[in-house]
Amino acid sequence: MKRKKQFVSDKQEWLFDVSSFELSEPPVSPIHKPIWTENKARLIERYLNLFVFITKHGSYIDAFAGPQEVDKPEMWSAKLVMESEPRRLRHFYLFEKDKEKVKRLRELKRSLPQICQGGGSREVRIYSGDSNTGIQELLQTGCIKPKEATFCLLDQRTFECQWATIEALAKYKSSGYKIELFYFLANAWLDRALAAQKDTEVLDKWWGRGDWKLLRSMNAYGRAAVFVDRFKEEFRYKSVKQWPIFEKANGGGNIMYFMIHATDHYKIAPDLMSRAYEQAVFRGKGYDQISLFE
Ligand SMILES: C[S@@+](CC[C@H](N)C(=O)[O-])C[C@H]1O[C@@H](n2cnc3c(N)ncnc32)[C@H](O)[C@@H]1O
């Protein structure tokens, strides 16, 4: 019960002076059941489904797009998002460095209709290689238009997503709404991983600075709050929230990850994420999508 209270709260301790910018994002409604690793992909799919119900379009970037567990396709975010109906997302940019998983992505692309809801073709680009360089290159092409609602999943295992990649995504749009981010911060094994990582350059790039040692002495929620604060302070996202992902159903076991959700749609996005969280946990039982927007 204690955990539930912690993660529905919007009151986080600010590590930086944030008084100078907007803090008017609404609190999210209470969550009844916490989400666990098996449905984290469904959380992303549900949220995007709800969001594009409003925008009717969108681009999806997945920086670590291959399936985490090849024999569990129901847990694979890219698959769930691409299969989600109605097909309103129009552009997909999928990055993966493992050659076998790139093949899976290509198979997935072939298995689905390349047409969007209401007509028009759907574009799916698959990039084989390191997404930290790939995303920078993609953004430099300017193919993501300023008015296109754009979402980026950063579902790293631990230290794969470099801070410079987050920065490039966050600062890409010079006007309008920034690219919305779903950043996965490892938790259960982070202390061990920090201690075991002998190549400190990996940590410097992941954290974007040299003072990552400060994370070692922190508890889970404190650490997540540091990331929330950095996303707000450095990139000026209007809403940044941490969503814990538990090991087992009903909040059992460890917090495996925090999903840090950064968005400029501060009035609607936290509420949609809250609804998506419930839908992912309850598998959509009793939820009527249309009624959300009446
Ligand atoms: C945690 S898994 C992603 C899970 C996936 N989002 C899902 O829903 O199942 C991380 C993936 O990123 C890939 N990967 C790791 N480092 C990468 C990098 N620098 N660039 C691109 N892909 C990378 C791994 O091969 C692995 O498939």
Ligand as a Chemical Component Dictionary entry (heavy atoms), coordinates in Angstrom:
data_LIG
# 
_chem_comp.id                   LIG 
_chem_comp.type                 NON-POLYMER 
_chem_comp.pdbx_formal_charge   0 
_chem_comp.three_letter_code    LIG 
# 
loop_
_chem_comp_atom.comp_id 
_chem_comp_atom.atom_id 
_chem_comp_atom.alt_atom_id 
_chem_comp_atom.type_symbol 
_chem_comp_atom.charge 
_chem_comp_atom.model_Cartn_x 
_chem_comp_atom.model_Cartn_y 
_chem_comp_atom.model_Cartn_z 
_chem_comp_atom.pdbx_ordinal 
LIG C1  C1  C 0  15.150 -3.649 -23.492 1  
LIG S1  S1  S 1  15.267 -4.235 -25.126 2  
LIG C2  C2  C 0  13.943 -3.450 -25.942 3  
LIG C3  C3  C 0  12.654 -4.115 -25.669 4  
LIG C4  C4  C 0  11.563 -3.750 -26.636 5  
LIG N1  N1  N 0  11.258 -2.330 -26.619 6  
LIG C5  C5  C 0  10.324 -4.573 -26.351 7  
LIG O1  O1  O 0  9.239  -3.989 -26.224 8  
LIG O2  O2  O -1 10.418 -5.779 -26.256 9  
LIG C6  C6  C 0  16.604 -3.361 -25.775 10 
LIG C7  C7  C 0  16.865 -3.610 -27.245 11 
LIG O3  O3  O 0  17.756 -2.620 -27.723 12 
LIG C8  C8  C 0  18.758 -3.199 -28.508 13 
LIG N2  N2  N 0  19.918 -2.302 -28.386 14 
LIG C9  C9  C 0  20.800 -2.204 -27.383 15 
LIG N3  N3  N 0  21.656 -1.182 -27.596 16 
LIG C10 C10 C 0  21.260 -0.580 -28.752 17 
LIG C11 C11 C 0  21.722 0.544  -29.485 18 
LIG N4  N4  N 0  22.744 1.268  -29.054 19 
LIG N5  N5  N 0  21.091 0.874  -30.617 20 
LIG C12 C12 C 0  20.029 0.147  -31.060 21 
LIG N6  N6  N 0  19.550 -0.941 -30.413 22 
LIG C13 C13 C 0  20.156 -1.297 -29.270 23 
LIG C14 C14 C 0  18.943 -4.595 -27.944 24 
LIG O4  O4  O 0  19.457 -5.472 -28.929 25 
LIG C15 C15 C 0  17.522 -4.941 -27.543 26 
LIG O5  O5  O 0  16.832 -5.549 -28.601 27 
# 
loop_
_chem_comp_bond.comp_id 
_chem_comp_bond.atom_id_1 
_chem_comp_bond.atom_id_2 
_chem_comp_bond.value_order 
_chem_comp_bond.pdbx_ordinal 
LIG C1  S1  SING 1  
LIG S1  C2  SING 2  
LIG S1  C6  SING 3  
LIG C2  C3  SING 4  
LIG C3  C4  SING 5  
LIG C4  N1  SING 6  
LIG C4  C5  SING 7  
LIG C5  O1  DOUB 8  
LIG C5  O2  SING 9  
LIG C6  C7  SING 10 
LIG C7  O3  SING 11 
LIG C7  C15 SING 12 
LIG O3  C8  SING 13 
LIG C8  N2  SING 14 
LIG C8  C14 SING 15 
LIG N2  C9  SING 16 
LIG N2  C13 SING 17 
LIG C9  N3  DOUB 18 
LIG N3  C10 SING 19 
LIG C10 C11 SING 20 
LIG C10 C13 DOUB 21 
LIG C11 N4  SING 22 
LIG C11 N5  DOUB 23 
LIG N5  C12 SING 24 
LIG C12 N6  DOUB 25 
LIG N6  C13 SING 26 
LIG C14 O4  SING 27 
LIG C14 C15 SING 28 
LIG C15 O5  SING 29 
# 
